Amino acid sequence: MRAKFRSHFAALAALGCCGALLLPGARTGQQQAPAWFVTGTGMGVSKARVAVANFVPANPGSQPLAQLFADTVRADLDYSGIVEPVSPSFLPLSTPSAPALLRPAEWTADPVKAQFVAYGTLSASGNTLGVDAWLSDVQNPAAAPVVGKRYPGSVTNDDVRRVAHMFADEIVMRLSGGIPGIAQTRIVFVSTRSGNKELWLMDYDGQNQQELTHQHTIAVGPRWSPDASRVAYTCLGGGKAPASFQICMYSMELGRPIAFQHYLGTNSSPSWSPDGTKLMFMSSAAGPPNIYMSDITGGGLKRISSGGLDTQPVWNPKTGQTVAFISGRSGLPQLYLMNSDGSSVEKLDLSEMGYVVDPDWSPNGQLLAFSWRRPDGNFDIYATDVASHQLVQLTRDAGRNEKPSWSPDGRHLVFQSNRTGTWQIWSMLADGTEHQMPPVRRPRGAE
């Protein structure tokens, strides 16, 4: 099983963002992205049509959990971006509980017309959960099941959802060339619901929300470490008088903030090196805001940039050699690239000037998403292929959209938007389609 700690979004909430809502999802159709971008996100492939049968309860009383499991898998696959899910209203009357009971002809006929069928049984005895789950290619009935596993767990709604996410991610991995789904990932975000800007954590679909920090001040800009054992963020206060913005650190393993060296001036916008051994961040400790690098305790501070008014560094996760950052050295904030040692600084020219912030690399290191306020418009999410300088607009005509963050599979983005009048966390497929508010679904039986 893949390491779950390498599969997390980082929702980079701005100072004004108040967090996510718990509302049913809503979608809006968007203009399709160009072919070069679809290919770069790994979404330019035909979608397999997948049906998820109602899972069979193996013992009395487990029907609600079996229904919750099937509904969660359907929701995960629907959001994956790489399959075409079959509507539950099209499902045949028969419900297979094992490969020997699967009747492929019923699933390939109209109106189902499935290529793959997910099915199985769920048993709940005491506090012991067991799910036997299969995925079969019904258009090749002689072939062995593509997936066949037993998933253990405990008898709670949360654990049923966890196991369903595991099965859905396995299906996505098998049908997408080996890239797992994101159903087991989590989002760290900022919310004021407890009275202060604190860090919160939730599952990728908005479930299981919990407050992480309780510092009763301001916490913004969270960034996961590559192994997701820590979150670096910007906080107000800590060690220096008068209080200033500093780089802070939260340990997921210890469940509390841990020490990070503080410096004079303003310090913000931390970014992890791909190997998780270093941080880059903006600091005015020695005067003008520049980009500095340190170890993960804040020690060994070294200035990397010297142009002045430099901030928001982000390391290319694939190469570790290139850093994108924002600089106001030429006037309005613009997007720049440099080597990780500060050499070879290059401005990425866009078609218009405007105001550029919030860069974030795609996992394959090919694409940069960012927020751009063009001279005649509002902040929207854009992305560019760094090598070819091709550009695509991903949001439009829907409020102010900022802080894009890529999912681990490169097929999704989360961002903050005030399109409904208040700041909320939204998500979309990486090609700019399937906007959702927020990334939360409540299957039947969910708490």
GUMARVEX-268350 format. One record per residue (C-alpha): residue in one letter; x, y, z; chain; residue number from 0. Coordinates in Angstrom, 1 decimal. Each point is the difference from the previous one (the first is absolute). Layout:
<atoms>
ATOM; residuo; u; v; w; cadena; num
ATOM; A; X; Y; Z; A; NUM .
...
</atoms>
This chain:
<atoms>
ATOM; residuo; u; v; w; cadena; num
ATOM; M; 0.0; 0.0; 0.0; A; 0 .
ATOM; R; 1.3; 3.4; -0.9; A; 1 .
ATOM; A; 1.1; 2.4; 2.8; A; 2 .
ATOM; K; -2.9; 2.1; 0.8; A; 3 .
ATOM; F; 2.2; 2.8; 1.3; A; 4 .
ATOM; R; 1.1; 0.9; -3.5; A; 5 .
ATOM; S; -3.5; 0.7; -1.1; A; 6 .
ATOM; H; -1.3; 3.3; 1.4; A; 7 .
ATOM; F; -1.3; 3.3; -1.4; A; 8 .
ATOM; A; 1.3; 3.2; 1.5; A; 9 .
ATOM; A; -2.8; 2.5; -0.1; A; 10 .
ATOM; L; 1.9; 3.3; 0.3; A; 11 .
ATOM; A; -2.5; 2.3; 1.7; A; 12 .
ATOM; A; 0.5; 3.7; -0.2; A; 13 .
ATOM; L; -0.4; 2.5; 2.8; A; 14 .
ATOM; G; -3.6; 0.6; -1.0; A; 15 .
ATOM; C; -1.1; -3.6; -0.4; A; 16 .
ATOM; C; -2.3; -1.3; 2.6; A; 17 .
ATOM; G; 0.0; -3.7; -1.0; A; 18 .
ATOM; A; -2.2; -2.6; -1.5; A; 19 .
ATOM; L; -3.8; -0.4; 0.2; A; 20 .
ATOM; L; -1.9; -3.1; 0.6; A; 21 .
ATOM; L; -2.5; 0.2; -2.8; A; 22 .
ATOM; P; -1.0; -2.5; -2.7; A; 23 .
ATOM; G; 2.2; 0.2; -3.1; A; 24 .
ATOM; A; -1.0; 2.1; -3.0; A; 25 .
ATOM; R; 1.6; -0.2; -3.4; A; 26 .
ATOM; T; 0.3; 2.5; -2.8; A; 27 .
ATOM; G; 1.2; -0.8; -3.5; A; 28 .
ATOM; Q; 3.1; 1.7; -1.2; A; 29 .
ATOM; Q; 1.8; 0.5; -3.3; A; 30 .
ATOM; Q; 2.2; -2.9; -0.9; A; 31 .
ATOM; A; 3.7; 0.5; 0.3; A; 32 .
ATOM; P; 2.3; -0.3; -3.0; A; 33 .
ATOM; A; 1.5; -3.4; -1.0; A; 34 .
ATOM; W; 3.5; 0.8; 1.2; A; 35 .
ATOM; F; -1.3; 0.7; 3.5; A; 36 .
ATOM; V; -2.3; -3.0; 0.2; A; 37 .
ATOM; T; 3.0; -2.2; -1.0; A; 38 .
ATOM; G; 2.2; 1.7; 2.6; A; 39 .
ATOM; T; -2.4; -0.8; 2.8; A; 40 .
ATOM; G; -0.3; -3.6; -1.1; A; 41 .
ATOM; M; -3.7; 0.4; -0.8; A; 42 .
ATOM; G; 0.1; -0.3; -3.7; A; 43 .
ATOM; V; -1.1; -3.7; -0.1; A; 44 .
ATOM; S; -3.3; -1.7; -0.7; A; 45 .
ATOM; K; -2.1; -0.7; 3.1; A; 46 .
ATOM; A; -1.0; -3.5; 0.9; A; 47 .
ATOM; R; -3.6; -0.4; 0.8; A; 48 .
ATOM; V; -0.3; -1.5; 3.6; A; 49 .
ATOM; A; -3.0; -1.2; 1.8; A; 50 .
ATOM; V; 0.0; -0.4; 3.8; A; 51 .
ATOM; A; -2.4; -2.7; 1.2; A; 52 .
ATOM; N; -1.8; 0.3; 3.3; A; 53 .
ATOM; F; 2.2; -2.0; 2.4; A; 54 .
ATOM; V; -1.6; -3.0; 1.6; A; 55 .
ATOM; P; -0.4; 0.1; 3.8; A; 56 .
ATOM; A; 1.4; -3.3; 1.3; A; 57 .
ATOM; N; -1.8; 0.1; 3.3; A; 58 .
ATOM; P; -3.1; 1.6; 1.5; A; 59 .
ATOM; G; 0.3; 3.6; 0.9; A; 60 .
ATOM; S; 2.9; 0.8; -2.4; A; 61 .
ATOM; Q; -2.2; 1.3; -2.8; A; 62 .
ATOM; P; 0.4; 3.8; 0.8; A; 63 .
ATOM; L; 3.8; -0.5; 0.1; A; 64 .
ATOM; A; 0.0; -1.9; -3.3; A; 65 .
ATOM; Q; -2.0; 2.8; -1.6; A; 66 .
ATOM; L; 2.3; 2.6; 1.4; A; 67 .
ATOM; F; 3.0; -1.9; -1.4; A; 68 .
ATOM; A; -1.4; -0.3; -3.5; A; 69 .
ATOM; D; -1.2; 3.7; 0.0; A; 70 .
ATOM; T; 3.5; 1.2; 1.1; A; 71 .
ATOM; V; 1.7; -2.0; -2.7; A; 72 .
ATOM; R; -2.3; 1.4; -2.6; A; 73 .
ATOM; A; 0.6; 3.6; 1.2; A; 74 .
ATOM; D; 3.8; -0.6; 0.0; A; 75 .
ATOM; L; 0.0; -1.4; -3.5; A; 76 .
ATOM; D; -2.3; 2.8; -1.2; A; 77 .
ATOM; Y; 2.5; 2.6; 1.2; A; 78 .
ATOM; S; 3.1; -1.9; -1.3; A; 79 .
ATOM; G; -0.2; 1.6; -3.4; A; 80 .
ATOM; I; 1.1; -3.2; -1.8; A; 81 .
ATOM; V; -3.1; -2.2; 0.0; A; 82 .
ATOM; E; -3.5; 0.3; -1.3; A; 83 .
ATOM; P; -2.3; -1.2; 2.8; A; 84 .
ATOM; V; -3.2; -1.8; -0.6; A; 85 .
ATOM; S; -3.1; 1.5; 1.6; A; 86 .
ATOM; P; -1.3; -2.2; 2.8; A; 87 .
ATOM; S; -3.4; 0.2; -1.6; A; 88 .
ATOM; F; 1.3; -2.1; -2.9; A; 89 .
ATOM; L; 1.3; -2.9; 2.1; A; 90 .
ATOM; P; -1.4; -3.5; -0.6; A; 91 .
ATOM; L; -2.3; -1.6; 2.6; A; 92 .
ATOM; S; 2.5; -2.7; 0.7; A; 93 .
ATOM; T; 2.7; 0.9; 2.6; A; 94 .
ATOM; P; 3.2; -2.2; -0.2; A; 95 .
ATOM; S; 1.8; -0.7; 3.2; A; 96 .
ATOM; A; 2.9; -1.9; -1.6; A; 97 .
ATOM; P; 1.6; -0.6; -3.4; A; 98 .
ATOM; A; -1.9; -3.3; -0.5; A; 99 .
ATOM; L; -3.3; 1.9; 0.3; A; 100 .
ATOM; L; 0.8; 2.8; -2.4; A; 101 .
ATOM; R; -2.0; -0.2; -3.3; A; 102 .
ATOM; P; 2.0; 2.1; -2.4; A; 103 .
ATOM; A; -2.8; 0.2; -2.7; A; 104 .
ATOM; E; -2.2; 1.9; 2.4; A; 105 .
ATOM; W; 2.6; 2.7; 0.5; A; 106 .
ATOM; T; 1.0; 0.4; -3.6; A; 107 .
ATOM; A; -3.5; 0.3; -1.3; A; 108 .
ATOM; D; -2.0; 3.3; -0.3; A; 109 .
ATOM; P; -0.4; 2.2; 2.0; A; 110 .
ATOM; V; 3.0; -1.0; 2.2; A; 111 .
ATOM; K; 2.5; -0.5; -2.8; A; 112 .
ATOM; A; 2.8; -0.4; 2.5; A; 113 .
ATOM; Q; 3.6; -1.1; -0.7; A; 114 .
ATOM; F; 0.8; -0.6; 3.7; A; 115 .
ATOM; V; -2.1; -0.9; 3.0; A; 116 .
ATOM; A; 1.0; 0.5; 3.6; A; 117 .
ATOM; Y; -1.9; -2.3; 2.5; A; 118 .
ATOM; G; 0.4; -2.1; 3.1; A; 119 .
ATOM; T; -1.2; -0.6; 3.5; A; 120 .
ATOM; L; 0.2; 1.8; 3.4; A; 121 .
ATOM; S; -0.1; -1.7; 3.4; A; 122 .
ATOM; A; -0.3; 1.7; 3.4; A; 123 .
ATOM; S; 0.4; -2.1; 3.1; A; 124 .
ATOM; G; 0.5; 1.7; 3.3; A; 125 .
ATOM; N; 2.6; 2.6; -0.8; A; 126 .
ATOM; T; 1.6; -2.0; -2.8; A; 127 .
ATOM; L; -0.6; 1.1; -3.6; A; 128 .
ATOM; G; 0.9; -2.0; -3.0; A; 129 .
ATOM; V; -0.6; 1.0; -3.7; A; 130 .
ATOM; D; 0.7; -2.4; -2.8; A; 131 .
ATOM; A; 0.2; 2.1; -3.2; A; 132 .
ATOM; W; 0.6; -0.7; -3.6; A; 133 .
ATOM; L; 0.3; 1.8; -3.3; A; 134 .
ATOM; S; -0.7; -2.0; -3.1; A; 135 .
ATOM; D; 0.3; 0.7; -3.7; A; 136 .
ATOM; V; -3.5; -1.1; -1.2; A; 137 .
ATOM; Q; 0.9; 0.5; -3.6; A; 138 .
ATOM; N; 2.7; -2.7; 0.5; A; 139 .
ATOM; P; -1.9; -2.5; 2.2; A; 140 .
ATOM; A; 2.7; -2.7; -0.2; A; 141 .
ATOM; A; 2.6; 2.3; 1.5; A; 142 .
ATOM; A; 0.8; -0.1; 3.7; A; 143 .
ATOM; P; -1.3; 2.9; 2.1; A; 144 .
ATOM; V; 2.1; 3.2; -0.3; A; 145 .
ATOM; V; -0.2; 0.5; 3.7; A; 146 .
ATOM; G; -0.9; -2.5; 2.7; A; 147 .
ATOM; K; 0.8; 0.9; 3.6; A; 148 .
ATOM; R; -1.3; -0.3; 3.5; A; 149 .
ATOM; Y; 0.0; 3.2; 2.0; A; 150 .
ATOM; P; -0.1; -0.2; 3.8; A; 151 .
ATOM; G; -1.2; 2.8; 2.2; A; 152 .
ATOM; S; -2.2; 0.9; 3.0; A; 153 .
ATOM; V; -3.8; 0.5; 0.0; A; 154 .
ATOM; T; -0.3; 3.8; -0.2; A; 155 .
ATOM; N; -1.2; 2.2; -2.8; A; 156 .
ATOM; D; 3.4; 1.7; -0.1; A; 157 .
ATOM; D; 1.8; -3.3; -0.5; A; 158 .
ATOM; V; -2.4; -1.2; -2.6; A; 159 .
ATOM; R; 0.7; 3.2; -1.9; A; 160 .
ATOM; R; 3.8; -0.6; 0.5; A; 161 .
ATOM; V; -0.2; -3.5; -1.4; A; 162 .
ATOM; A; -2.2; 1.2; -2.9; A; 163 .
ATOM; H; 2.6; 2.7; -0.8; A; 164 .
ATOM; M; 2.7; -2.7; -0.1; A; 165 .
ATOM; F; -2.0; -2.2; -2.5; A; 166 .
ATOM; A; -0.8; 3.1; -2.2; A; 167 .
ATOM; D; 3.7; 1.0; -0.1; A; 168 .
ATOM; E; 0.9; -3.6; -1.0; A; 169 .
ATOM; I; -2.5; 0.2; -2.8; A; 170 .
ATOM; V; 1.3; 3.3; -1.3; A; 171 .
ATOM; M; 3.6; -1.2; 0.2; A; 172 .
ATOM; R; -0.9; -3.1; -2.1; A; 173 .
ATOM; L; -1.9; 2.0; -2.6; A; 174 .
ATOM; S; 2.4; 3.0; -0.3; A; 175 .
ATOM; G; 3.4; -1.4; -0.7; A; 176 .
ATOM; G; 1.1; -0.5; 3.6; A; 177 .
ATOM; I; -0.8; 3.4; 1.5; A; 178 .
ATOM; P; -2.1; -0.5; 3.2; A; 179 .
ATOM; G; -3.1; 2.0; 0.6; A; 180 .
ATOM; I; -0.3; 2.8; 2.6; A; 181 .
ATOM; A; -2.8; -1.4; 2.2; A; 182 .
ATOM; Q; 2.4; -0.6; 2.9; A; 183 .
ATOM; T; 1.5; 3.4; -0.1; A; 184 .
ATOM; R; -0.7; 2.9; 2.4; A; 185 .
ATOM; I; -0.1; 3.8; -0.3; A; 186 .
ATOM; V; 1.5; 2.4; 2.6; A; 187 .
ATOM; F; -1.8; 3.3; -0.1; A; 188 .
ATOM; V; -0.6; 3.2; 2.0; A; 189 .
ATOM; S; -3.3; 0.8; 1.8; A; 190 .
ATOM; T; -1.2; 2.7; 2.4; A; 191 .
ATOM; R; -2.9; -2.1; 1.3; A; 192 .
ATOM; S; 1.6; -0.4; 3.4; A; 193 .
ATOM; G; 0.6; 3.8; 0.3; A; 194 .
ATOM; N; 3.5; 0.3; -1.4; A; 195 .
ATOM; K; 1.8; -1.0; -3.2; A; 196 .
ATOM; E; 1.1; -3.6; 0.9; A; 197 .
ATOM; L; 1.1; -3.0; -2.1; A; 198 .
ATOM; W; -2.7; -2.6; -0.6; A; 199 .
ATOM; L; 0.2; -3.5; -1.6; A; 200 .
ATOM; M; -2.6; -1.9; -2.1; A; 201 .
ATOM; D; -0.3; -2.9; -2.3; A; 202 .
ATOM; Y; 0.1; 0.8; -3.7; A; 203 .
ATOM; D; -3.8; -0.1; -0.2; A; 204 .
ATOM; G; -0.5; 2.3; 3.0; A; 205 .
ATOM; Q; -0.7; -2.7; 2.6; A; 206 .
ATOM; N; 1.7; -0.3; 3.4; A; 207 .
ATOM; Q; 0.8; 3.7; 0.5; A; 208 .
ATOM; Q; 2.1; 0.7; 3.1; A; 209 .
ATOM; E; 1.9; 3.0; 1.4; A; 210 .
ATOM; L; 3.8; -0.5; 0.1; A; 211 .
ATOM; T; 1.4; 3.1; 1.6; A; 212 .
ATOM; H; -1.4; 1.9; 3.0; A; 213 .
ATOM; Q; 2.5; 2.9; 0.1; A; 214 .
ATOM; H; -2.7; 2.8; 0.2; A; 215 .
ATOM; T; 1.7; 2.2; -2.5; A; 216 .
ATOM; I; 0.5; -0.2; -3.8; A; 217 .
ATOM; A; 1.0; -3.1; -1.8; A; 218 .
ATOM; V; 0.1; 0.0; -3.9; A; 219 .
ATOM; G; 1.7; -1.5; -3.0; A; 220 .
ATOM; P; 0.4; -3.7; 1.0; A; 221 .
ATOM; R; 2.3; -2.2; -1.9; A; 222 .
ATOM; W; 0.3; -3.8; 0.4; A; 223 .
ATOM; S; 3.5; -1.5; 0.3; A; 224 .
ATOM; P; 0.6; -2.6; -2.8; A; 225 .
ATOM; D; -0.7; -2.9; 2.4; A; 226 .
ATOM; A; -2.9; 1.9; 1.6; A; 227 .
ATOM; S; 1.5; -0.4; 3.5; A; 228 .
ATOM; R; 0.1; 3.8; 0.5; A; 229 .
ATOM; V; -1.7; 3.1; -1.2; A; 230 .
ATOM; A; 1.9; 3.3; -0.3; A; 231 .
ATOM; Y; -2.0; 3.2; 0.1; A; 232 .
ATOM; T; 0.1; 3.7; 0.8; A; 233 .
ATOM; C; -1.2; 1.1; 3.5; A; 234 .
ATOM; L; -0.1; 3.3; 1.8; A; 235 .
ATOM; G; 2.2; 0.3; 3.1; A; 236 .
ATOM; G; 2.5; -2.2; 1.7; A; 237 .
ATOM; G; 3.2; 0.9; 1.6; A; 238 .
ATOM; K; 0.6; 3.6; -1.2; A; 239 .
ATOM; A; -1.4; 3.3; 1.1; A; 240 .
ATOM; P; -1.9; 1.6; -1.5; A; 241 .
ATOM; A; -1.9; -2.9; -1.4; A; 242 .
ATOM; S; 0.7; -0.7; -3.6; A; 243 .
ATOM; F; -0.9; -2.7; -2.6; A; 244 .
ATOM; Q; 2.3; -3.0; 0.4; A; 245 .
ATOM; I; 0.4; -3.5; -1.5; A; 246 .
ATOM; C; -1.7; -2.6; 2.3; A; 247 .
ATOM; M; 0.0; -3.8; -0.1; A; 248 .
ATOM; Y; -2.7; -2.5; 0.9; A; 249 .
ATOM; S; 0.8; -3.7; 0.6; A; 250 .
ATOM; M; -2.7; -2.4; -1.2; A; 251 .
ATOM; E; 1.7; -2.8; 1.9; A; 252 .
ATOM; L; 0.1; 1.9; 3.3; A; 253 .
ATOM; G; -3.3; 1.8; -0.6; A; 254 .
ATOM; R; 1.4; 3.4; 1.0; A; 255 .
ATOM; P; 2.1; 3.0; -1.1; A; 256 .
ATOM; I; 3.8; -0.6; 0.2; A; 257 .
ATOM; A; 2.9; 2.4; 0.2; A; 258 .
ATOM; F; 1.3; 1.9; -3.0; A; 259 .
ATOM; Q; 2.5; 2.8; 0.3; A; 260 .
ATOM; H; -1.4; 3.5; -0.2; A; 261 .
ATOM; Y; 1.6; 3.0; -1.6; A; 262 .
ATOM; L; -0.4; 3.8; 0.1; A; 263 .
ATOM; G; -2.3; 1.6; -2.5; A; 264 .
ATOM; T; -2.8; -1.7; -2.0; A; 265 .
ATOM; N; 0.4; -3.7; -0.9; A; 266 .
ATOM; S; -2.6; -1.8; -2.1; A; 267 .
ATOM; S; -0.8; -2.3; -2.9; A; 268 .
ATOM; P; 1.9; -3.2; 0.9; A; 269 .
ATOM; S; 0.7; -2.6; -2.7; A; 270 .
ATOM; W; 1.5; -3.5; 0.4; A; 271 .
ATOM; S; 2.8; -1.4; -2.1; A; 272 .
ATOM; P; -1.0; -3.3; -1.7; A; 273 .
ATOM; D; 2.1; -2.1; 2.4; A; 274 .
ATOM; G; -1.5; 1.7; 3.0; A; 275 .
ATOM; T; 3.3; 1.2; 1.5; A; 276 .
ATOM; K; -0.2; 3.7; -0.7; A; 277 .
ATOM; L; -2.4; 2.9; 0.0; A; 278 .
ATOM; M; -0.1; 3.1; -2.1; A; 279 .
ATOM; F; -1.9; 3.1; 1.1; A; 280 .
ATOM; M; -0.2; 3.7; -0.2; A; 281 .
ATOM; S; 1.8; 2.0; 2.7; A; 282 .
ATOM; S; 0.8; 3.6; 0.7; A; 283 .
ATOM; A; 2.4; -0.9; 2.8; A; 284 .
ATOM; A; 2.8; 1.9; -1.8; A; 285 .
ATOM; G; -2.0; 2.7; -1.6; A; 286 .
ATOM; P; -2.0; -0.2; -3.3; A; 287 .
ATOM; P; -2.2; -3.1; -0.3; A; 288 .
ATOM; N; 2.1; -2.7; -1.7; A; 289 .
ATOM; I; -0.2; -3.8; -0.2; A; 290 .
ATOM; Y; 2.1; -2.0; 2.5; A; 291 .
ATOM; M; 0.7; -3.7; 0.6; A; 292 .
ATOM; S; 0.4; -1.9; 3.3; A; 293 .
ATOM; D; -0.1; -3.5; 1.3; A; 294 .
ATOM; I; -3.3; -1.3; 1.5; A; 295 .
ATOM; T; 0.7; 1.5; 3.4; A; 296 .
ATOM; G; 0.7; 3.5; -1.4; A; 297 .
ATOM; G; 3.7; -0.3; 0.4; A; 298 .
ATOM; G; 2.7; 0.7; -2.6; A; 299 .
ATOM; L; -1.8; 2.9; -1.4; A; 300 .
ATOM; K; 1.3; 1.0; -3.5; A; 301 .
ATOM; R; -1.2; 2.8; -2.3; A; 302 .
ATOM; I; -0.9; -1.3; -3.4; A; 303 .
ATOM; S; -1.4; 3.0; -1.9; A; 304 .
ATOM; S; 1.2; 3.6; 0.0; A; 305 .
ATOM; G; -2.4; 1.8; -2.3; A; 306 .
ATOM; G; -2.2; 1.4; 2.8; A; 307 .
ATOM; L; -3.7; -0.5; 0.5; A; 308 .
ATOM; D; 0.3; -3.7; -0.7; A; 309 .
ATOM; T; -2.5; -2.5; 1.6; A; 310 .
ATOM; Q; -2.0; -3.2; -0.5; A; 311 .
ATOM; P; 2.7; -2.4; -1.1; A; 312 .
ATOM; V; -1.0; -3.4; -1.1; A; 313 .
ATOM; W; 2.4; -2.8; -0.8; A; 314 .
ATOM; N; -0.5; -2.1; -3.1; A; 315 .
ATOM; P; -1.0; -3.4; 1.5; A; 316 .
ATOM; K; 1.3; -2.0; -2.9; A; 317 .
ATOM; T; 3.5; 1.4; -0.4; A; 318 .
ATOM; G; 0.7; 1.9; 3.2; A; 319 .
ATOM; Q; 2.2; 2.3; -2.0; A; 320 .
ATOM; T; -2.4; 2.7; -1.0; A; 321 .
ATOM; V; -1.9; 2.4; 2.2; A; 322 .
ATOM; A; -2.9; 2.2; -1.1; A; 323 .
ATOM; F; -0.7; 3.1; 2.0; A; 324 .
ATOM; I; -1.7; 3.3; -0.1; A; 325 .
ATOM; S; 1.9; 3.3; -0.2; A; 326 .
ATOM; G; -0.9; 3.7; -0.1; A; 327 .
ATOM; R; 3.5; 1.0; -1.2; A; 328 .
ATOM; S; -1.5; 1.2; -3.3; A; 329 .
ATOM; G; -3.1; 1.7; 1.4; A; 330 .
ATOM; L; -3.1; -2.2; 0.5; A; 331 .
ATOM; P; 0.5; -3.5; 1.4; A; 332 .
ATOM; Q; 1.0; -2.3; -2.9; A; 333 .
ATOM; L; 1.0; -3.7; -0.4; A; 334 .
ATOM; Y; 3.7; -0.9; 0.0; A; 335 .
ATOM; L; 2.2; -3.1; -0.2; A; 336 .
ATOM; M; 3.4; -0.6; 1.5; A; 337 .
ATOM; N; 2.3; -2.9; 0.8; A; 338 .
ATOM; S; -0.2; -1.2; 3.6; A; 339 .
ATOM; D; 3.3; 1.8; 0.8; A; 340 .
ATOM; G; -1.4; 3.3; -1.2; A; 341 .
ATOM; S; 1.7; 0.1; -3.3; A; 342 .
ATOM; S; -1.4; 0.4; -3.5; A; 343 .
ATOM; V; -3.0; 2.2; 0.9; A; 344 .
ATOM; E; -2.5; 0.2; -2.8; A; 345 .
ATOM; K; -3.3; 1.8; -0.3; A; 346 .
ATOM; L; -2.9; -2.0; -1.5; A; 347 .
ATOM; D; -1.6; 2.5; -2.4; A; 348 .
ATOM; L; -3.8; -0.1; -0.3; A; 349 .
ATOM; S; -2.1; 1.6; -2.7; A; 350 .
ATOM; E; -0.9; 2.9; 2.3; A; 351 .
ATOM; M; 1.5; 1.5; 3.1; A; 352 .
ATOM; G; -2.7; -0.3; 2.8; A; 353 .
ATOM; Y; 0.7; -1.3; 3.5; A; 354 .
ATOM; V; 1.3; -3.6; 0.4; A; 355 .
ATOM; V; 0.1; -1.9; 3.3; A; 356 .
ATOM; D; -0.4; -3.5; 1.5; A; 357 .
ATOM; P; 2.2; -2.3; -2.3; A; 358 .
ATOM; D; -0.2; -3.8; 0.5; A; 359 .
ATOM; W; 1.7; -2.7; -2.0; A; 360 .
ATOM; S; -1.9; -3.0; -1.3; A; 361 .
ATOM; P; 1.4; -3.3; 1.3; A; 362 .
ATOM; N; 1.7; -0.8; -3.3; A; 363 .
ATOM; G; 1.9; 3.3; 0.1; A; 364 .
ATOM; Q; -1.3; 1.0; -3.4; A; 365 .
ATOM; L; -2.8; 2.5; 0.8; A; 366 .
ATOM; L; -0.3; 3.0; 2.3; A; 367 .
ATOM; A; -3.4; 1.1; 1.3; A; 368 .
ATOM; F; -0.3; 3.5; 1.3; A; 369 .
ATOM; S; -2.4; 2.9; 0.7; A; 370 .
ATOM; W; 0.0; 2.9; -2.4; A; 371 .
ATOM; R; -1.9; 3.2; 0.0; A; 372 .
ATOM; R; 0.1; 1.3; -3.5; A; 373 .
ATOM; P; -0.3; 3.8; -0.6; A; 374 .
ATOM; D; -3.6; -0.3; -1.0; A; 375 .
ATOM; G; -1.2; -2.8; 2.3; A; 376 .
ATOM; N; -0.1; -1.7; 3.4; A; 377 .
ATOM; F; 2.3; -2.6; 1.5; A; 378 .
ATOM; D; -0.3; -3.3; -1.8; A; 379 .
ATOM; I; 1.9; -3.3; -0.1; A; 380 .
ATOM; Y; 2.3; -0.6; -2.9; A; 381 .
ATOM; A; 2.6; -2.6; -0.9; A; 382 .
ATOM; T; 3.0; 0.1; -2.3; A; 383 .
ATOM; D; 2.3; -2.6; -1.5; A; 384 .
ATOM; V; 3.4; 1.3; 1.1; A; 385 .
ATOM; A; 1.9; -1.4; -2.9; A; 386 .
ATOM; S; -2.3; 1.2; -2.8; A; 387 .
ATOM; H; -1.5; 3.1; 1.8; A; 388 .
ATOM; Q; -3.5; -1.1; -1.1; A; 389 .
ATOM; L; -2.7; 1.4; 2.2; A; 390 .
ATOM; V; -3.5; -1.2; 1.0; A; 391 .
ATOM; Q; -2.7; 1.7; 2.1; A; 392 .
ATOM; L; -1.7; -2.4; 2.4; A; 393 .
ATOM; T; -2.6; 2.3; 1.7; A; 394 .
ATOM; R; -1.9; 2.9; -1.4; A; 395 .
ATOM; D; -3.0; 2.2; 0.7; A; 396 .
ATOM; A; -0.6; -1.3; 3.5; A; 397 .
ATOM; G; 1.3; 2.3; 2.7; A; 398 .
ATOM; R; 3.5; 0.1; 1.3; A; 399 .
ATOM; N; 2.0; -3.3; -0.2; A; 400 .
ATOM; E; 3.4; -0.4; 1.7; A; 401 .
ATOM; K; 2.5; -2.4; 1.6; A; 402 .
ATOM; P; -0.1; -2.9; -2.4; A; 403 .
ATOM; S; 1.5; -3.3; 1.4; A; 404 .
ATOM; W; 0.5; -3.2; -2.0; A; 405 .
ATOM; S; -1.1; -3.4; 1.1; A; 406 .
ATOM; P; 2.6; -2.8; 0.1; A; 407 .
ATOM; D; -1.4; -1.6; -3.2; A; 408 .
ATOM; G; 0.3; 3.3; -1.9; A; 409 .
ATOM; R; -3.6; -0.4; -1.2; A; 410 .
ATOM; H; -1.6; 2.4; 2.5; A; 411 .
ATOM; L; 0.4; 3.5; 1.5; A; 412 .
ATOM; V; -1.4; 1.5; 3.2; A; 413 .
ATOM; F; -0.2; 3.8; 0.4; A; 414 .
ATOM; Q; -1.8; 2.6; 1.9; A; 415 .
ATOM; S; -2.8; 2.1; -1.5; A; 416 .
ATOM; N; -2.5; 2.6; 1.1; A; 417 .
ATOM; R; -2.3; -0.6; -3.0; A; 418 .
ATOM; T; -3.0; -0.5; 2.4; A; 419 .
ATOM; G; 0.8; 3.1; 2.1; A; 420 .
ATOM; T; 2.2; -1.6; 2.7; A; 421 .
ATOM; W; 3.3; -1.7; -0.2; A; 422 .
ATOM; Q; -0.3; -3.8; -0.5; A; 423 .
ATOM; I; 2.2; -2.9; -1.1; A; 424 .
ATOM; W; -0.9; -1.3; -3.4; A; 425 .
ATOM; S; 1.4; -2.8; -2.2; A; 426 .
ATOM; M; 0.1; -0.7; -3.7; A; 427 .
ATOM; L; 1.5; -2.5; -2.4; A; 428 .
ATOM; A; 3.4; 1.3; -1.2; A; 429 .
ATOM; D; -1.4; 0.8; -3.5; A; 430 .
ATOM; G; -2.3; 2.6; 1.5; A; 431 .
ATOM; T; -3.2; -2.1; -0.1; A; 432 .
ATOM; E; -2.2; -1.4; 2.8; A; 433 .
ATOM; H; 0.2; 2.8; 2.5; A; 434 .
ATOM; Q; -1.3; -1.1; 3.3; A; 435 .
ATOM; M; -1.1; 1.9; 3.1; A; 436 .
ATOM; P; 1.5; -1.2; 2.2; A; 437 .
ATOM; P; 1.9; -3.3; -0.4; A; 438 .
ATOM; V; -2.6; -1.8; 2.2; A; 439 .
ATOM; R; -2.7; -2.6; -0.7; A; 440 .
ATOM; R; -2.2; -1.6; 2.5; A; 441 .
ATOM; P; -0.9; -3.6; -1.1; A; 442 .
ATOM; R; -3.1; -1.6; 1.5; A; 443 .
ATOM; G; 0.8; -1.2; 3.5; A; 444 .
ATOM; A; 2.8; 2.5; 0.5; A; 445 .
ATOM; E; 0.2; 1.8; 3.3; A; 446 .
</atoms>
